[in-house]
Amino acid sequence: MRLLFFTRYTNFESNLEAVVRRLNPALFGAAFIAVMFTGSAAAQTGSGDKAAIAATPAALTASHEDPAAVARGAKLFAANCASCHGATAKGLTGKDNTDLVRSLYVLDDEKGILLTPPIRNGRPDKGMPKSNLTDAEILDVAAWLRVQSYGAGHRTTYTFLDVLTGDPKKGEEYFNGAGKCSTCHSPTGDLKGIGSRYSAQQLQGRWLSPGGGRGGRGAGAATGTPSRSQKTVAVTLPNGQTVSGPLDRIDDFTVSLHDSTGAYRSFTRNGDVPKVLVTDPMKVHTELLRTYTDADMHNVTAYLVTLK
């Protein structure tokens, strides 16, 4: 029964990978798609040697795991697993497939059903040896891993330890070089003092997702005056009239905006009628999400923090 379940789960993991890889990286980011999987599906490099978050007592309570089992599992993991998977199970920088917190085996594990086979038998094809742990000890390790995964996935239960794990010098080099950030931004211009205005966590979030928020609405939508990061849209009607302004919402059936007077306008779409042209000032940032490495993100953040 267990073998049948594990086989079906493996098929599910492969199918899920195929679906996720079809997701638009502009929406989810290439890094997000890459870290969804461990194992042969996708090489994943962790950063657990300088992990940014760790599970807290709040995560332990909310996960409903046995505190005693988790405590035992923590000691067993540190002694037997941390050298390859990092102290917080988030992997080691430069080592592929070592991040367990985002592994589907951990995310979907219940009572050690999924985790026991690979821990007990190892994964020789990935360089993971067999374990000398007893079944009871494996269950304890599994409980601890589930708490780490739960803590990472529930923002109200984790605490930030050290966001600034990058190298500011390398971040500056990327800013002025490969990243081409300096073609639009200046540390003495629009970014002057940015390191004093935001915390490291806020700063990293803002430069990786400068549009902020969800959906099409932005700060300037209701006034008809677009903000710096606001998408705008020009709708050309069949009679030649063009209505433009900050984009409110767009899908295959309708497009809506606020015109220059601040009035809300909505139009039904039928194929290419009316003609719709969306301008996204943050398009370059969205496209760059496909190219960032973990090191790039952390290094640039470390550099931006120095701009006081």
SULTADA-V965739 format. One record per residue. RES is the residue in one letter. SS is DSSP state (H for helix, E for strand, - for the rest). NEAR is the number of other ideal C-beta (glycine too) atoms within 12 Angstrom. D_CENTER is the distance of its C-alpha to the mean C-alpha in Angstrom with 2 decimals. Layout:
res | ss | near | d_center
RES | SS | NEAR | D_CENTER
RES | SS | NEAR | D_CENTER
//
This chain:
res | ss | near | d_center
M | - | 8 | 35.25
R | H | 15 | 32.39
L | H | 11 | 32.50
L | H | 11 | 32.39
F | H | 18 | 29.39
F | H | 22 | 27.50
T | H | 15 | 28.45
R | H | 17 | 27.26
Y | H | 26 | 23.91
T | H | 23 | 23.55
N | H | 14 | 24.40
F | H | 20 | 21.86
E | H | 27 | 19.08
S | H | 20 | 20.38
N | H | 16 | 20.62
L | H | 22 | 17.14
E | H | 24 | 15.86
A | H | 17 | 18.15
V | H | 16 | 16.88
V | H | 26 | 13.17
R | H | 20 | 14.32
R | - | 13 | 16.30
L | - | 18 | 13.53
N | - | 16 | 13.59
P | H | 21 | 11.09
A | H | 22 | 12.13
L | H | 18 | 10.71
F | H | 21 | 7.41
G | - | 27 | 7.18
A | H | 27 | 8.78
A | H | 27 | 6.47
F | H | 26 | 4.42
I | H | 27 | 8.14
A | H | 31 | 9.44
V | - | 33 | 8.04
M | - | 28 | 9.13
F | - | 30 | 12.59
T | - | 38 | 15.06
G | - | 29 | 18.63
S | - | 16 | 20.26
A | - | 29 | 17.84
A | - | 28 | 15.43
A | - | 19 | 15.80
Q | - | 36 | 13.05
T | E | 26 | 13.63
G | - | 36 | 12.87
S | - | 36 | 13.57
G | H | 36 | 15.41
D | H | 26 | 18.46
K | H | 27 | 16.94
A | - | 34 | 14.43
A | - | 30 | 13.03
I | E | 30 | 13.44
A | E | 31 | 16.05
A | E | 37 | 17.41
T | - | 24 | 20.28
P | H | 18 | 23.52
A | H | 18 | 22.03
A | H | 31 | 19.52
L | H | 29 | 22.55
T | H | 19 | 24.61
A | H | 20 | 22.22
S | H | 31 | 21.51
H | - | 15 | 25.31
E | - | 34 | 25.53
D | - | 21 | 28.83
P | H | 19 | 28.66
A | H | 16 | 31.31
A | H | 29 | 29.57
V | H | 31 | 26.29
A | H | 20 | 28.40
R | H | 25 | 30.14
G | H | 37 | 27.02
A | H | 30 | 25.54
K | H | 19 | 28.72
L | H | 28 | 28.85
F | H | 40 | 25.29
A | H | 19 | 26.06
A | H | 18 | 29.30
N | H | 26 | 28.37
C | - | 38 | 24.71
A | H | 29 | 23.14
S | H | 18 | 24.76
C | H | 29 | 22.51
H | H | 38 | 19.42
G | - | 31 | 19.28
A | - | 29 | 20.67
T | - | 39 | 17.70
A | - | 43 | 16.93
K | - | 41 | 13.70
G | - | 35 | 15.63
L | - | 28 | 17.45
T | - | 24 | 16.72
G | - | 19 | 18.34
K | - | 25 | 18.84
D | E | 25 | 17.34
N | - | 31 | 16.70
T | - | 36 | 17.04
D | - | 42 | 13.84
L | - | 47 | 15.23
V | - | 41 | 12.94
R | - | 37 | 10.67
S | - | 38 | 13.91
L | H | 31 | 15.35
Y | H | 36 | 18.59
V | H | 38 | 17.44
L | H | 28 | 15.46
D | - | 25 | 18.60
D | - | 34 | 21.26
E | - | 20 | 24.21
K | - | 19 | 27.03
G | - | 33 | 26.16
I | - | 26 | 27.09
L | - | 33 | 24.24
L | H | 40 | 23.87
T | H | 30 | 27.60
P | H | 26 | 28.45
P | H | 35 | 26.02
I | H | 38 | 26.72
R | H | 25 | 30.44
N | H | 19 | 30.95
G | - | 21 | 28.30
R | E | 24 | 26.66
P | H | 10 | 29.20
D | H | 12 | 27.58
K | H | 22 | 24.53
G | - | 13 | 26.80
M | E | 27 | 26.36
P | - | 19 | 29.86
K | - | 15 | 31.41
S | - | 26 | 31.24
N | - | 16 | 34.37
L | - | 28 | 32.99
T | - | 17 | 34.90
D | H | 19 | 33.48
A | H | 18 | 33.56
E | H | 28 | 31.65
I | H | 35 | 29.00
L | H | 31 | 28.58
D | H | 35 | 28.16
V | H | 42 | 25.43
A | H | 43 | 23.69
A | H | 37 | 24.00
W | H | 47 | 22.48
L | H | 47 | 19.48
R | H | 41 | 18.94
V | H | 42 | 19.04
Q | H | 47 | 16.39
S | H | 37 | 14.05
Y | H | 33 | 15.24
G | H | 37 | 14.78
A | H | 35 | 11.10
G | H | 21 | 10.62
H | - | 21 | 13.17
R | - | 17 | 12.68
T | - | 13 | 16.49
T | - | 23 | 17.25
Y | E | 30 | 15.47
T | E | 22 | 16.63
F | E | 21 | 15.35
L | - | 22 | 17.57
D | - | 20 | 17.05
V | - | 26 | 14.38
L | - | 27 | 16.83
T | - | 29 | 16.66
G | - | 35 | 17.12
D | - | 23 | 20.47
P | H | 24 | 21.56
K | H | 16 | 24.19
K | H | 24 | 21.90
G | H | 35 | 19.64
E | H | 26 | 22.84
E | H | 21 | 23.82
Y | H | 31 | 20.63
F | H | 31 | 21.05
N | H | 19 | 24.65
G | - | 18 | 24.35
A | - | 21 | 21.87
G | - | 29 | 19.33
K | - | 17 | 22.32
C | H | 30 | 21.02
S | H | 21 | 24.63
T | H | 13 | 25.90
C | - | 20 | 24.67
H | - | 25 | 24.14
S | - | 15 | 26.50
P | - | 24 | 26.26
T | - | 12 | 29.70
G | - | 12 | 29.12
D | - | 18 | 26.24
L | - | 29 | 24.14
K | - | 16 | 27.16
G | - | 17 | 26.60
I | H | 29 | 22.92
G | H | 26 | 22.37
S | H | 16 | 24.88
R | H | 17 | 23.56
Y | - | 21 | 20.07
S | - | 18 | 18.72
A | H | 31 | 16.40
Q | H | 22 | 13.46
Q | H | 21 | 14.54
L | H | 33 | 15.19
Q | H | 33 | 11.86
G | H | 21 | 10.38
R | H | 26 | 13.47
W | H | 41 | 13.62
L | H | 27 | 10.16
S | - | 25 | 10.81
P | - | 30 | 14.60
G | - | 31 | 15.64
G | - | 21 | 14.38
G | - | 18 | 15.05
R | - | 10 | 15.05
G | - | 16 | 17.64
G | - | 27 | 20.34
R | - | 26 | 22.05
G | - | 33 | 22.13
A | - | 19 | 24.31
G | - | 25 | 27.10
A | - | 31 | 27.32
A | - | 22 | 30.07
T | - | 22 | 32.18
G | - | 26 | 32.05
T | - | 20 | 31.02
P | - | 34 | 27.53
S | - | 23 | 25.35
R | - | 21 | 24.08
S | - | 28 | 20.72
Q | - | 33 | 22.27
K | - | 36 | 22.66
T | E | 35 | 26.36
V | E | 36 | 28.32
A | E | 27 | 31.88
V | E | 33 | 33.65
T | E | 19 | 36.95
L | - | 19 | 39.31
P | - | 14 | 42.01
N | - | 11 | 44.65
G | - | 10 | 42.92
Q | - | 15 | 41.73
T | E | 21 | 38.29
V | E | 31 | 36.27
S | E | 30 | 33.27
G | E | 35 | 30.98
P | E | 39 | 27.50
L | E | 41 | 25.66
D | E | 34 | 25.44
R | E | 27 | 24.37
I | E | 27 | 24.70
D | - | 17 | 24.77
D | - | 12 | 27.25
F | - | 14 | 29.98
T | E | 21 | 29.93
V | E | 34 | 28.91
S | E | 29 | 29.46
L | E | 42 | 29.69
H | E | 31 | 31.72
D | - | 29 | 34.51
S | - | 19 | 36.09
T | - | 15 | 38.07
G | - | 18 | 35.08
A | - | 18 | 36.30
Y | E | 22 | 33.89
R | E | 30 | 34.45
S | E | 23 | 33.27
F | E | 31 | 34.27
T | E | 18 | 34.40
R | - | 21 | 33.14
N | E | 14 | 35.20
G | - | 10 | 33.83
D | - | 12 | 34.22
V | E | 15 | 36.37
P | - | 28 | 35.90
K | E | 23 | 34.33
V | E | 32 | 30.88
L | E | 20 | 29.30
V | E | 26 | 25.91
T | E | 19 | 25.14
D | - | 25 | 21.65
P | - | 22 | 21.93
M | - | 29 | 18.19
K | H | 18 | 18.31
V | H | 21 | 18.28
H | H | 29 | 15.03
T | H | 25 | 13.44
E | H | 18 | 15.15
L | H | 30 | 14.17
L | - | 29 | 10.44
R | - | 21 | 12.03
T | - | 21 | 13.73
Y | - | 32 | 11.79
T | - | 26 | 11.86
D | H | 34 | 10.48
A | H | 25 | 14.04
D | H | 31 | 14.15
M | H | 37 | 11.43
H | H | 34 | 13.14
N | H | 32 | 16.54
V | H | 45 | 16.37
T | H | 40 | 15.29
A | H | 32 | 18.18
Y | H | 37 | 20.45
L | H | 41 | 19.80
V | H | 34 | 20.60
T | - | 26 | 23.98
L | - | 29 | 24.92
K | - | 16 | 27.01
//
